[in-house]
């Protein structure tokens, strides 16, 4: 009998997984390039049991969980866990502290955080997409991206290049599968042309005018949605994490803590029901396109859509992000790098003197062109 209490699960904390090296006792870390656990102190390595070869993209069998069972408090006890949590007072990220740690900096905004004593029961991750880029590769992608921003301050570029290490963080997501069947009614438009006489410059002129002939239609469309992805974090701006897509979800691995060795994993803050509601919005957009395609013709109008959703399942998964949070001249800049592809997003910094220089240069160029234009008149 599960002690899951029936309310939507509270946010999961961030957690840091450690694995001691059997030779020297130092902490292992997961090496994305080798696909193995590596000890930086003595150099000992160890394979992750059941893990694929590095950069493999073969699909893994990850069991989905029943969405309705989760909402009705019928998830098995083994699918949940109890953790010690606290919240960042600045960005709201949920963090976990082990028994010997009482404070640390928030990896999302660099704000000092002190532990509280609360514990929460949460849904465990089912899948993880392991890091493929190491910290050095992610930093190069970020500094190259900053270098392409001409108006970025040089000081920030140098600070990012030489500053503290980037944080490797597994960011929480929900994925949803669902079968949908939609009945619709609407109008199909067919374009036709007529010749009309109009007055132009006081003279009659014949022109060809486009018109649309509408007729009512109705029908049904069906679609199975697989792995509709919804961000389950509030610590990072959604516009940045959305821009890191696409993710190679076909390479998801069944969750193993070994992949998290040396990295952090943020807990979900978007609850399961809220995540499903966002997924439905995304599904409805796709269904609307399907309906318009089914209506056909040259133009379409949708009057009503009634969608039945069945067989809804979900997964809690972790996706790899390299994160940098820099405080430069009193302002915090955050950058995120897709830990698989190297795609970069973040706050776009602006250099006041570079903008002023560009404005002055523009005025000089405009003045020179104006002078020569005046001389040639």
N, C-alpha and C positions, 0 to 999 in steps of 0.2 A: 504494500500500500504506500503510495507516494505521499510525502508531507508537503508537496508543492501546494501553495495555499489558494490557488485559483485566481489571484489577481495577476495582471500582466507583470512579467518579471521586472525587477528594478534594474538599474544600470549595472553592468559588470565593471569592476575596477580595471586599472591597468596592472599587469603583473610582469615580473621579470623572472625568467626561468634560468636556473644554474645547474650545471652538471659537473661534479668534481672529476678531475683527471685521476685515474687509478695509479699513475706513476709518481706524481708530485703533489696532488691535492689542489692545484690551482683550477680555476674554472675553465671548462671547455667553452668554445663558441662554435656556432654553425658557420662553416666557410662556404659561401655561395658558389665559389668557383670549383671547389673540390667536391661539394655535396657531402661533406663529412664533418664530424665534430673534430675540432683542432684545439690543442693546448698551445697558447702563445708563449708559455713559460718554458716548457721542456720540448715542445715540438711533437708530442705524441698525438696520433690521430686515431679515430675510431669511426667505423661505418655506422650509419643509422639503419637499424634493422628494418628490412622491408622497404627501404627508400629506393627510388629509381636512380638511374645514372644521372649525373649533372645535366641540367638543361633539357631533360627528357620532357616530352609533351604528350605522352600517351595518357588516355583517360583513365581515371581511377574510379572504382566503385565506392561511392559515398552514399550511405543510406539517408534518405530524406526522412524528416519527422512530420507527423500528422499535425496540421495547423489547428484543426478543431480540438484535438486531444490536448494541445498545449493551452488553448483558451479555457478548456473545461477542467483544467488541473489533473489531467490524466497522463502526463508525461512520466515515464519511468524515473525512479529516483536516480538511476545511473546517468541520466541526461542532465542533471543539475548539480551544482556545487555551492558551498558556502565560502565566502571570501571576506577579508577585512578591507574596508574601503575608506577613502577620503576624497574630497573634491578640491580642485584647484580654485582658489578664490577669484582668479582673474578670468580664465577661459572656461571653467566649469568641467574640465576633463576629470574623469573618474580614475583614481590611482589606487594601487595596492601597495602596502608596506609589509615587508616580512617582519618577524618578531624582533630582529635586532636593529631595524631601521626606524628612525623617528622623524626624519625630515630629508627632503631632497628637492632639487629644482624640477619644475614641471617641464617635460620635454617638448610641450607644444608652445609654450610662451616664455619659458625661462624664469617663471615666478617661483620663489621659495614656497614650499608646501610643508606643513606640519601634520603629522598623522592624527586621526581621531580614533575612536574605539568601535565604530559601527561595523557590523557584518551584514551581508546580504546574501540571498540565495538566487542564483542565476542559471541560465541555460548554458551548457558547455558548448565550445566550438565543435563542429563536425568536420570541417575541412580547413586546410591551410594551403596557401600558395607560397612556396618557399622563395626566399630572396634568390635572385640570380646575379645581382650586382653587389660588389663589395663597397665599403665606404669610400675608398679612393676613386672608384669609377663613378659613384654617385656625385661626389664632390666635383669631379671634372665636368660632368654633365651640367651641374648647377653653375659653375663659374663660366663655362662656355656660354650658357644661356644668358648670364648677366653681361658677358662681354658683347653679346649681340644687341644689348639695350644701350644705345648710344647715350641716352639721357640719364643713365644710372650713375650715381656718384662713384668716382674712382675709389674713394676711401672705403665704401661698402664692398666693392669688388675685391679690394685687397684684403679687407677684414674677413670676408667669406672664404677667400683662398687660403688664408693663414690662420683663421680662427679655430675655435674648438671643434672637435669632431662632430659630425652629423650623427643624429640618433636614428637607429634602425627600429622602426615601430610597425607591428602588425595592427592594421586598422580593422575594426569590426564592420561586417556587412551582414545583411540578410539576403538570401536568395529565395524566390518563391516559384513554384511550379503550379500550374492550374490548367484544367480543361474548361474551355468556354464555348457556349453556343448562344448566338445572338440572332434574334428576330428583329427585322427592321421594316420601316416604311419610309418612303421618300418620293422624290421626283427625278426623272431622267430627262435631261435637256438635250435636244438635237438642234444644231445650228443650221439655219437656212438664210438665204439672202433674198432681198426684194430690191426692185429698182424704184427710186422715188425721185420726184422733181423738186429741187430747192432753188431759191433765188440766190445768185452770187454776183456781186457787182452790178445789181440791177437787172440781171439777165437770168432766165430759167436755165437750170443745169440738171442733168440726170446723174444721180449718184447711186452706188450700190451700198445698201445698208444691211448690217448683220442683225439677225433676230434669233431668238431661241424658242423652240416649241417644247413645252413641258407636258409630260404625261406621268400619272402616278404609277409607282412600282412598290413591290414588297418582296421580301425574301429572307433567307437565313444564311449566316456564315458561321463557321466553327474554326477554332484555332487552339492548339495546345501551346501554352507558354512554358518555356524551360529556362530556369535560372534568371528570372527578372531580378536585377541587382539593385539593392537599396542600401545606401550608407547608413550605418547605425551609430555614428559618432556625431557629436556636436562640437568637438574641440577644434576641428579644422573647418575652414570655410568650404561649403559644399561646392561652390563654383570652381574651386581648385581641384578637389578630389574627383568631381565629375569629369574635369578636363584631363585627368590621368588615364581615362578609358581609351581604348578597350583593354580589358584584362583577359589573359588567356586562361579562362576558367576550365578549359579542357585539361589543363595541367594540375588542377587541384589534387592535393594529396589528403588522404584521411588524416585527421588531426593527430600529430605526435608532438609532445612537448620538446623533443630533441631539436626540431626545426627552430624553436624559439630560443635556444641556448645563445646567450650573448645579446639577445634582442629584447625588446619590450612588446607587450601586447596590451593594447588599450581595451577596456571593457565597453560594451555597448551602452549607449545612453538613449537611443531611439528604441522604444519598447516594441515588442513583436506586433501588436495590433496596429500601432501607428505605422510601422514599416509596411504592413500589408496594405494599409489604406493608400500609401504612396505607390506601392506596386500596382494597385488597381487603377490609379490614375494613368500610369504608363501603359497598362494593358488597354485601357479604354481608347487611348490615342491610336494604338495599333488597330484595334477593332474598327474605329472610325475609318481608317484608311482602307481596311478590308471591305467595309460596306460600300464605300465610294467606288472601289474597283468592281464590286459585284453589281452595282447599279449600272455602271458603264455609261455609254453615250458620250456627248461632248461636255456636259456639265452635270453636276449632281447637287441635290438638296436632300438632307437627311431630316425627316420629320420626327422619328422616334427610333430608339434602340433599346431593346429589352434583353439583357445578358444574364444567362444562368451560368454560374461558376461552380465547378465541382472538382473533387479530388485535389484539394489544395494541400500542398506540402511545402516545407521550408527547411533551410539550413542556416545555422550561424557559422560564418566563415571568417577567416582572417587573411587580409591581403597586405603585401609588403610595401612599405613606404619609407624612404629616407627623408628625414625631417631636419631642417636647420631653422633655428630661431635666434636671430641676432638683434641685440639692442645697439643701435648706432645713432649717436647724437640725440638720445632721448626717445627715439622711436623704435618700436619692435618690427622687424621684417621677418616674415616666415616664408620658407620655400619648401616645396614637397617634390620628391622625385619618385616616379614609379620604379619600384625595386626590381621589376622584370625588364622593362623596356628602356628606362632612362628618361622618359618624358618628364619635363619640368614645368611646374606652375608655381606662382607665388605673388606676393605683393610687388607691384611694379614700382621700384624706387625712382625718384626724380632728382636730378641735380639742378639747383637753381641757377648756378653760374653757367652750366652748359646750355640751359634754356635761354638765358639772357644773351649768351654768346651767339646762339643761333638766330635770335631776334635781331641783334645788331648786324650780323652778317647778312641777314635777309634785307634789312633796311639799306645797307651799303650797296648790295647788288641791285636793288630796286632803284636807288639813286643813280647808279652808273647807267643803267638802261634808260632811265628818264632823261639823263643829261644828253646821251647820244641821240635819243629820239627827238629831243628839242633842237639839237644842232642840225638835224637833217630835215627839219621842217622849213 
